[in-house]
Amino acid sequence: MLVETAGKPAPVRPRQTLSSEQAERVRRIRRSGAYVLLGISSAVFLLPFLWMVTTSLKSDQENLAFPPDWLPGSFHFDNYVKGWTGSLPFTRFLLNTIVITALSMAGNLLSCVLPAYAFARMRARAAGVMFAALLATMMIPREITLVPKFVLFSELGWVDTYLPLVVPEFFGVALFIFLLRQFFTTIPQELIDAARIDGASELRILWSVMLPLAKPAIAAICLFSFVGNWNQYLENSIYLRSMEKITLAQGLGMFNGQYVTQYNQMMAVALMSMVPILVVFFLAQKTFIRGVTLTGIAGR
């Protein structure tokens, strides 16, 4: 223990510093630990997907085995053909899903870009209050609005049509408006001022200046919209009744038989229905991540 002498401060111990080799060793240990942790987390999240793959390749007898085996005794790739071309018209279900998803994505973009630009760059009275009210709608559970919406669409005669699933998407989604608004606020105001000096209208500024710079945010919104509408099951089951109009998600639910469920064919069709989502994500992965990152850094 160091004790102060009369009138003299206690001596200060020199701070030990790591050498370059020691610092590099510490960085390698930390990096290796992070990789191990990420690898374990990835394996945990991949287990359900691997179970789907192995189940889709099993025979009917192996699906009923207890305890279940992870790996099939022999690979039955014909489960994919039997599941897709069996008693249910999954090709028709796929076309229905594509139509609903494409129209919904178009509606989301058209209805969310304009209010997002207005909230980000145009000044109006009570704009903050209106934006707060918009965000407050995100706190309302979706299930609460199911009954009023069903009554409304029933009175309009829209049940068993695509209209209840597509038309509401043309009236804006609060989350998408918020994300676009946050991205628009990161674009320098000088670009907008220069366009206004040149005589550009607000729509011209939005089309020629804002949208080309907002491609990452638009890609993120398109991906969110695509995944949400592609996997939609609850509202599709409420409004779509005819066999020629139902979607892939509903068709997968029909695999549950009264006595026996063919899990191998169900998993095979489920994997095939995931292919478009995986393709879209990997093609737009960098743009999607950049859009999600940049939409959260605006400070205004």
Secondary structure as UniProt FT lines:
FT   TURN            6..7
FT   HELIX           20..56
FT   HELIX           60..63
FT   HELIX           78..84
FT   HELIX           90..121
FT   TURN            125..126
FT   HELIX           127..136
FT   HELIX           137..139
FT   HELIX           142..145
FT   HELIX           146..156
FT   TURN            159..160
FT   HELIX           163..166
FT   HELIX           167..171
FT   HELIX           174..184
FT   TURN            185..186
FT   HELIX           189..197
FT   TURN            198..199
FT   HELIX           202..205
FT   HELIX           206..210
FT   HELIX           211..213
FT   HELIX           215..230
FT   HELIX           234..239
FT   TURN            243..245
FT   HELIX           248..253
FT   TURN            254..255
FT   HELIX           263..283
FT   HELIX           285..294
FT   TURN            295..296
//
